[in-house]
Amino acid sequence: MKKGIIVVILVAMFGWAIYDLVQKPEEETKSDSFVSQEETETNRSEADEKEMETPNVPVGLEVGNLAPDFELTTLSGETVRLSDYRGKKVMINFWATWCPPCRAEMPDMQEFYEKQDVEILAVNLTQTEANTSDVEAFKEEFGLTFPILLDEDLTVATEYRIRPIPTSYMVDSQGIIQFEALGALNYDLMVAEFEKMQ
């Protein structure tokens, strides 16, 4: 009789252990599949948003690369990021007040800004200037209305490996570099490159 009770208890315990092992993985699988489906949908929507915001291209300085993002302060003290202009065509221009070719192209840039649906970010190499008031005087002299960004420690100029100035980049509405110019541009060339962009 004692052997019978022990056998029944052992069989019951063994049966319970098997039942427990079989049930838990099924429950975990169900809950895992529910969570992973929910996470997948969340990840998918986040990925879709990012893909819309940032194309799946490498960040770099070559035509076809995503232009490196940067943040600078304007002459008026406003903080501006290149990524703020996603969805718009942008011309990034690196320049200084003491640079004759920069002076030569500024009237053309102002005309380009006024006549075309383009944003211009004129990045001044401020560390190379005698003082910031020279930049303000330059802006007034040429009647510039586009944002002038102050690269006070040349961080952005270094990141963009600026050698000759002026240097300009045409960036499309997805943030991709479509054209690079080493040296001054005239109005007609600005418009021609602008019209090639999507």
C-alpha positions in Angstrom: 0.0 0.0 0.0 2.8 2.4 0.9 4.5 1.6 -2.4 1.3 2.3 -4.2 0.9 5.7 -2.6 4.6 6.6 -3.3 4.2 5.5 -7.0 1.0 7.6 -7.3 2.7 10.6 -5.7 5.8 10.2 -8.0 3.6 9.8 -11.1 1.6 12.9 -10.1 4.8 14.9 -9.5 6.3 13.7 -12.7 3.0 14.5 -14.6 2.9 18.0 -13.0 6.5 18.7 -14.0 5.8 17.7 -17.6 2.6 19.7 -17.7 4.4 22.7 -16.2 7.3 22.4 -18.7 4.8 22.2 -21.7 2.5 25.0 -20.6 5.1 27.7 -19.7 6.9 27.7 -23.1 3.5 27.9 -24.9 2.5 30.9 -22.7 5.9 32.5 -23.1 5.8 32.0 -26.9 2.3 33.5 -27.0 3.3 36.5 -24.9 6.6 36.8 -26.7 4.9 36.7 -30.1 2.4 39.4 -28.9 5.1 41.6 -27.6 7.4 41.1 -30.6 4.5 41.9 -32.9 3.7 45.1 -30.9 7.4 46.0 -30.8 7.8 45.2 -34.5 4.9 47.6 -35.3 6.5 50.3 -33.1 9.9 49.7 -34.5 8.5 49.7 -38.0 6.7 53.0 -37.6 9.8 54.6 -36.0 11.9 53.3 -38.9 9.5 54.6 -41.4 9.6 58.0 -39.8 13.4 58.0 -39.7 13.5 56.8 -43.3 11.3 59.7 -44.3 13.5 62.1 -42.3 16.9 60.6 -43.1 17.5 58.6 -46.3 19.5 55.4 -46.0 22.7 57.0 -47.4 26.1 57.5 -45.7 26.9 60.8 -44.1 29.8 62.5 -45.9 31.0 65.3 -48.1 30.7 63.6 -51.5 27.9 64.3 -53.9 25.2 61.7 -53.0 26.1 61.7 -49.3 23.9 63.0 -46.5 25.3 66.3 -45.5 26.7 66.3 -42.0 24.4 68.0 -39.6 25.6 71.0 -37.6 24.3 73.6 -35.2 25.5 77.2 -35.1 24.3 80.6 -33.9 23.2 83.3 -36.3 24.3 87.0 -36.1 20.9 87.7 -34.4 21.6 85.0 -31.7 19.2 82.3 -33.1 20.4 78.7 -32.9 20.1 77.0 -36.3 20.6 73.3 -37.3 21.0 72.1 -40.9 18.4 69.4 -40.1 15.9 72.1 -39.3 15.7 72.7 -43.1 14.9 69.1 -44.0 12.2 69.3 -46.7 13.7 72.4 -48.3 16.5 72.9 -50.8 19.6 74.5 -49.1 22.7 76.2 -50.2 25.5 76.0 -47.6 28.1 78.6 -48.2 31.4 79.0 -46.3 32.9 82.5 -46.5 34.7 85.4 -44.8 34.5 89.2 -45.1 38.2 89.5 -46.1 37.8 87.1 -49.0 37.5 88.9 -52.4 35.8 86.0 -54.2 33.3 85.9 -51.3 32.6 89.6 -51.7 32.1 89.0 -55.5 29.5 86.3 -55.1 27.4 87.8 -52.3 25.2 90.0 -54.6 24.5 86.9 -56.7 23.7 84.8 -53.6 21.3 87.5 -52.4 19.5 87.6 -55.8 19.4 83.8 -55.8 17.8 83.8 -52.3 15.2 86.4 -53.4 14.2 84.8 -56.7 14.4 81.1 -56.0 12.6 78.9 -53.4 15.9 78.1 -51.6 17.3 78.5 -48.2 20.9 79.8 -47.8 23.0 79.2 -44.8 26.0 81.5 -45.0 28.6 80.0 -42.6 31.0 82.7 -41.7 34.5 81.6 -40.6 34.3 83.9 -37.6 37.6 82.9 -36.0 39.4 84.3 -39.1 37.7 87.7 -38.7 39.1 90.7 -36.8 35.8 90.9 -34.9 32.1 90.0 -35.3 31.2 93.6 -36.0 33.0 93.2 -39.4 30.5 90.5 -40.2 27.6 92.7 -39.2 29.0 95.6 -41.3 29.4 93.2 -44.3 25.8 92.1 -44.0 24.6 95.7 -44.0 26.9 96.7 -46.9 25.5 94.0 -49.1 21.9 94.0 -47.8 22.0 90.3 -47.0 18.7 88.9 -45.8 19.5 85.2 -45.5 20.8 83.7 -42.2 24.5 84.3 -41.5 25.8 81.6 -39.1 28.9 82.2 -37.0 31.4 79.4 -37.0 33.4 80.9 -34.1 35.8 78.0 -33.5 35.8 76.7 -37.1 34.2 73.4 -35.9 31.8 73.2 -38.9 34.5 74.4 -41.4 36.8 71.6 -40.1 34.0 69.0 -40.3 33.3 70.0 -43.9 37.1 70.1 -44.6 36.9 73.7 -46.0 40.1 74.7 -47.8 39.4 77.4 -50.4 36.7 79.9 -49.6 34.1 80.4 -50.7 33.0 76.8 -50.8 29.4 75.9 -51.4 27.2 72.8 -51.2 23.8 72.4 -52.7 21.7 70.1 -50.6 18.4 68.7 -51.7 15.2 68.5 -49.7 16.2 65.1 -48.2 19.5 66.5 -47.0 21.6 64.9 -49.7 24.5 66.8 -51.3 23.8 67.3 -55.0 26.6 69.8 -55.9 29.9 71.1 -54.4 31.6 74.3 -55.6 35.2 75.2 -54.7 35.3 78.9 -55.4 32.8 81.6 -56.2 29.5 80.9 -58.1 27.5 83.3 -60.2 23.8 83.6 -60.2 23.3 81.6 -63.4 25.3 78.6 -62.1 23.4 78.7 -58.8 20.1 78.5 -60.6 21.3 75.8 -63.0 22.4 73.6 -60.1 19.3 74.4 -58.1 17.1 73.3 -60.9 18.8 69.9 -61.1 17.8 69.1 -57.5 14.6 67.2 -56.7 
